[in-house]
Amino acid sequence: MQNKQFRAAVLQISPVFMDKKRSIEKYCDYIVRAGREGADLIVTPETGIPTYPYWRNNFGYTSPETVRPWKDTVLAYYENSLRIPDDIGPLCKAARSAKAICVIGCSEQDTRPGSATLYNTMIFISSQGEMLGRHRKLMPTHSEKIFWGNGDASDLVVMETELGRLGGLICFENHVYWFKAAMAVQGEEIHGLADALDDLLV
């Protein structure tokens, strides 16, 4: 167990709604600012880029007339979800500039040919601007399944960092004992809890 003290920043920032490019730019600005203020570890909300789909239960898609807004919104959400590693260069650069480890919540496009799956994802970036890993939510909660596919256990990982052994789970995953046990058995010391409303570090 490391005893090193560090300063963490929880960035409660909104995205530029459904605009991947401008949301990344906004996040980068806040990451750099947090680094200047002495943050060693920076975390952002669940699927902050491009946004959390709070509207998922609010469409009356029961006829050809009512389905169009739903279809257009789902397509826009897909197009504005991040491709990893293609889209994360600016975030990595910001982490390096801030000299801080960053945990970024996003909606992620699967880059496998032929797949159009999205994932609810946490991206872990080192203070040197290198991607340490990612965690895809293993089981989207309730109607989240409309948007995101299932992750798998290969992403239940803990990463060695200069601050300690870092991991994280997303929202309701933190109520699942087996997921938490998987992190504990790997010696996790710093835990990121991503949620649509806030982010915590424990």
Residue, then its C-alpha position, 0 to 999 in steps of 0.5 A: m500500500q502506497n502512502k503518497q498524498f495527492r490532490a484529486a479534482v472531480l470535474q463536474i462539467s457539462p459537455v457541449f451537448m451532442d458535440k464530440k469535438r467541442s466537448i473534447e475541447k472543453y474537457c481539455d481546457y478544464i483538465v489543463r486548468a485543474g493541472r495548473e491548480g495542482a491536481d494530480l488525478i482528474v476525473t469526469p462524469e459518466t459518459g460526459i462526452p457527448t452526454y448522458p442520454y437522460w431522455r432514454n425513456n421520453f420518446g413515444y416511438t409507437s408509429p412512423e410519425t413519432v419514431r423519427p426524432w428518436k431515430d435521429t437522436v440515436l444516430a447523432y449520439y452514435e456519431n458523437s461517441l468517441r472512437i478509441p484511440d482515434d479521438i483521444g489524442p487531445l485528451c492525452k495531450a491535455a493530461r500530459s500538459a496538466k501532468a495529471i492522471c485522468v479518468i474520462g467518462c465517455s460513450e465509446q464507439d466499437t471500432r471493430p469492422g462491422s460493429a455499430t455497438l456503443y459502450n459506456t466507458m471510462i478511459f484512463i490516461s497517464s500523466q505522460g499522456e499515454m492511455l493506460g486502459r479503459h473500462r466498459k460498463l459490464m451491464p448497462t442498467h435498465s433502459e441504458k441497454i437501448f444505447w450501450g452493449n455489454g462490456d466484459a471481464s477483460d476490462l475489470v483491471v487495476m493499473e499501476t500509477e505513480l499515485g497507487r493502484l488505480g481502478g474504477l467502476i461505473c454507476f450501479e456496478n459499484h453495488v455488485y459485490w463480485f465486481k468490487a471483489a475483482m478490483a480488491v483482489q488486484g490490490e486496488e488502492i484508488h477507486g473511481l466511481a463514475d456516475a451520470l450525476d457526479d464522480l467520486l474517488v474513494 
